[in-house]
């Protein structure tokens, strides 16, 4: 006997006890009963417009669509009866009426849902003799190719934009066979998730433009891997053709990325074949670059490090590593540097404020699981453009918002987060601290619990309605979360931001967490890729210099691992000056640039993440291991862990006899033990807030398509409107104040640097703030991500 929440039904003679109200197609899928479909997708709303899933329900006057028919007690369903098959075959015939017979040249051939269903339900002879519909293809950007004559009007792409991406860029015009899919106005699709419509399209109407006509589906080998461009660690499948990466598609993982993938993760692979790839080791001799063998290059690297230690001390070596480095690479670098008594090792390249690093949490994490974000009822985002920096988390928060969660943001701009925001506050990096102080004051926090630097600001804070609103939303939420994003961590006043953010979270009994830069910042903290702690947050006998101090106080020798110092550091001008004044610079890098050739002395080619094996730990603390998938022809690049292992052998350090990255991971597990993320911290140290009024504050956001060296070299991504965004944005009030209302170009002075930039008037930007995209060819000439600047008409 079933209770009120369950019903008993029968499908093809199979009795099932199921939850009441669930759609018939979901029950059939769970029971491994095949029902054909095109418009239905488990993560999208029901459209029921393809009619391919018609089934025979006893006592129903006609076949019913399984995707839109809720189960009822006693229901008897036949999916293979003569009535059901006739309905499905009739639907298939109508769908094929206007479909072109171009399967041999269609990129979808071999993995096409229409092909598969047509084999089972299509006729062998067409009865249609009239002329077929032809639809003109549309150019919707560099990522997606259109063949709209193939479209069967399933509307999956339209529903995805509206329901998942939060940006409805595709729509339908016309009716019946005259219906057409396209953009509302002639422009490129710009969503950071646009490539998912390629996977959703059941036919070949929307395909991947970068891999168009390059290989057939059955010629591809598939390798599981992990995305390496943000702290989420999306699961993906790398498809290779003759050892070259041909395309990347998502692997479904309900706990991380579901079945979605960001465009950055999907199309960055095109950077693997960039002309900038470093193919062989190179040494600079008499000012000229010459190719050499690995033994010579590594011996020269070892000799330079030995000379520096002997003549100046190990403290004159600085080691900077990318937060995208694997766990194994960072562990070996830590082991190497510790054994030669060099403690200047850091991965926090885009951080400016280190005043509270000794009090930072042991291992910063999100503070919850990724799936838990969907069940939040209030969120405060601080210094985060989550929809672009971590698109998979943006999807989760959008789900929470659709269930009623209230989203608040305090940023340098009121970002379009692809979801409605209850309260949005825009403030430049100095005022952002004051805005947080006002929210804390609205919560009646005990000011005596705050350190002196924060206490003074707390007393001075002025509470406005918007601060009270945020306070009420967080206080009234049963499950709230305060999240510090990439831009908060990069702030010159990061310590103050964290003090007030933690105070707010504690007062409201909220969850508290971080969104960090790169794919493996959590792993970097765990392996001690920081100058003041050892493995797993343990104290270290000697503290070295942090990333910024290493550049402000130039070292005699730099070892740069997988970074381009002029793009990946918070202050590119200082960084370039530091390495230029150094005696010796070793770059372990997949790519070489003209700037790198100017400052480096040795270039060691390392395999980028799709060509090497390793492990990432994502922001929720999930350990994820991957293997190499492709190999660039004519390249002598080596996995970075092998290069570091050889350097350890040259220094005669025990414990560097590894034959695989798996062996390194096993040692990490033995050395560090069970990993546990820990956000607990009591922050009392802070940078004092500068007392500057009536100035213009530059605030920056790392451009999502310039975030690392592979992405910067992916031609399809670089051809998107987002990648080309390199203007300076100010609001209308500041433009009027500076007499720049009609200006299209301005001169920007930051420190002793002056450059010309295109101007955009943008009222999402905070007052007295100039917002710029960072890690671009223009921004690297301007100086730090944050600072006081001057503007004038060019």
Secondary structure, DSSP 8 states (H G I E B T S, - for coil): ---TTEEEEEETTEEEEEETT-BHHHHHHHTT-----SS--TTS-----S-TTEEEETT-SS-EEGGG-B--TT-EEESSSHHHHHHHHHHHHHHHHS--S-GGG-TTTTS-HHHHHHHHH--SS----S-----------SSEEE-GGG-----HHHHHIIIIIS---EEEESSGGG-EEEESSS-----TTTTHHHHH-SSSSEEESTTTTS--GGG-EEEEEE--SSTT--EEEEEEETTEEEEEEE--BTTTTBT---HHHHHGGGGGG-TTB--S-EEEETTEEEE--HHHHHHHHHHHHHHHHHHH-GGGEEEEE-TTS-HHHHHHHHHHHHHTT---EE--TT----TTGGGS-SB---SS-TGGGGG-SEEEEES--HHHHSHHHHHHHHHHHHTT-EEEEEESB----SS--SEEEE--HHHHHHHHHHHHHHTT--GGGS-HHHHHHHHH----HHHHHHHHHHHH-SSEEEEE-HHHHHSTTHHHHHHHHHHHHHHTT-EEEE--SSS-HHHHHHTT-STTB-GGG-B-SS----HHHHHHS--SEEEEES--HHHHSSBHHHHHHHHHHSSEEEEEESB--HHHHHH-SEEEEB--GGGS-EEEE-TT--EEEE------TT---B-HHHHHHHHHHHTT-TT---SSHHHHHHHHHHHH-S---B---------------S-EEEEEEE-GGGSSHHHHT-HHHHTSTTTT---EEE-HHHHHHTT-TT-SEEEEEETTEEEEEEEEE-TTB-TTEEEEEESSTTGGGT-BSSEEEEEEE-
